[in-house]
Amino acid sequence: MAVAALGLLLAACGDGEKEVAEGAPQVVRDAGTPIVVPAGKPIVVGISAPLTGPDSAGGLEDRDSAIVGVMRWTRANGNQIKGHDIEVRAEDDGCTEAGITAQAAERLLQQEGLVGVIGPDCSAGAQAAVPIYASAGITSISGSATQSDLTIGQPEDGFFFRTAYRNDLAGILAGLFTSEGIGAERVYLVDDGELYGEDLVNYAQRAMAASGVTVTRESVRRGTVDFTELAEQIAQDNPDLVGFAGFNPEAALFYRQLRDAGYDGFFGAGDAAWGPPFLEPVGAEAAEGVFFVGCALTLPDDFVADFESLHGRPPQDSAFPAQYADAATILLDAVAKTAVEQVDGSLTIDPVELRDAVRETRLEKGVSGGIAFDENGDRLPPGAVSLSTFIDLTIKTGDMDTFAAELGLVICQVQGGKTVNLTGPGAPAPRP
């Protein structure tokens, strides 16, 4: 890759166990033990994302976006931090397979010079790995794990942050859009039985019910391929909208079977179903009119150009490239601020000081917009007093554009064969 020519070292991603030298001493990590980057060795930025399996398209792009974020940081600040190169090491975390995410965390923690982790990628995996990173005193910043209580449920020392929005906010936006955007009165909400899906549907149902929308709940299991019975039930009941909270291929399969059963009303899904993994099997024409809550932001031209120059293609497979690039920026800013050069050429970083430097972030012009963090580690608009105050004001005003402008959260619709963002300045109106 062209990365090395830019002074950024990309470590191989493969069998993580083989990448820790046999017989190497175990790296001791806890919040009271300084992080050490030995003299002549690189600073290691870990990435935890699904690199194989059904969720790999989005995971690989999240990894690649974080790498672009590191590249852009080095271009602005230099290829080294206090004489040390920067190495990116990615581990396959299995997305919703919590055990695999935990194993990826353990492998990363044994990497000499590890200063922090971008990820984990998915909510179920993050729930398992966040306590592991916290006990080791390693800060992790996810750009896509949206389960609402991940931050408030983390260990009290608070080493986990996220540049992504929370599911409760996506649910509020879905509720506003359902009642005010398309005027739906009866809705079916279907989750895939995973933490992410159940959480998103819970909050969407609450928001819709508050607006007088009648909601029927259903749940399926991830891995289901035959939705015929449920599709026929829904087609017979003929609601105004069917919402699905889960991943592909289930979202695409469920949608096709709904249409085959004769349902011709609105269909919407969450960010986990967004993108080519939905559109390609369904077909652009058949997907016309489908909504997604949580879509890729309209990316700055310079970011797209950097991504293409580094990876040979534009970003297209993840809803979170901007959030992952910003996570990398925030982590490296904190490392540069807290790293202390020792007389032997090594670096030491106090884990708590690094965590606190991340918490004090005021990124005014991130790729995904302005970012600050509240006391729990949740993304907060830089000028907001608190996230709860921001939410209350948004609900009161019903201003859906605020979600895009302040939290990087948008609704999009398939129009003319491609997804078009419906929130933000100059956005088109939803089509029937």
Secondary structure as UniProt FT lines:
FT   TURN            2..3
FT   HELIX           4..6
FT   STRAND          8..10
FT   HELIX           16..19
FT   TURN            22..23
FT   TURN            31..32
FT   STRAND          35..37
FT   TURN            39..40
FT   STRAND          43..49
FT   TURN            54..55
FT   HELIX           56..77
FT   STRAND          80..81
FT   TURN            82..83
FT   STRAND          84..92
FT   TURN            95..96
FT   HELIX           98..109
FT   TURN            112..113
FT   STRAND          114..118
FT   HELIX           123..135
FT   TURN            136..137
FT   STRAND          139..142
FT   TURN            148..153
FT   TURN            156..157
FT   STRAND          160..162
FT   HELIX           167..176
FT   HELIX           177..181
FT   STRAND          186..191
FT   HELIX           195..210
FT   TURN            211..212
FT   STRAND          214..219
FT   TURN            222..223
FT   HELIX           228..237
FT   STRAND          241..245
FT   TURN            248..249
FT   HELIX           250..260
FT   TURN            261..262
FT   STRAND          266..270
FT   HELIX           271..273
FT   HELIX           276..282
FT   TURN            284..289
FT   STRAND          291..293
FT   HELIX           301..311
FT   HELIX           321..338
FT   STRAND          340..341
FT   TURN            343..344
FT   STRAND          347..349
FT   HELIX           351..359
FT   STRAND          362..366
FT   TURN            367..368
FT   STRAND          369..373
FT   TURN            375..376
FT   STRAND          379..380
FT   TURN            382..383
FT   HELIX           387..397
FT   HELIX           401..407
FT   STRAND          411..415
FT   TURN            416..417
FT   STRAND          418..421
FT   TURN            425..426
//
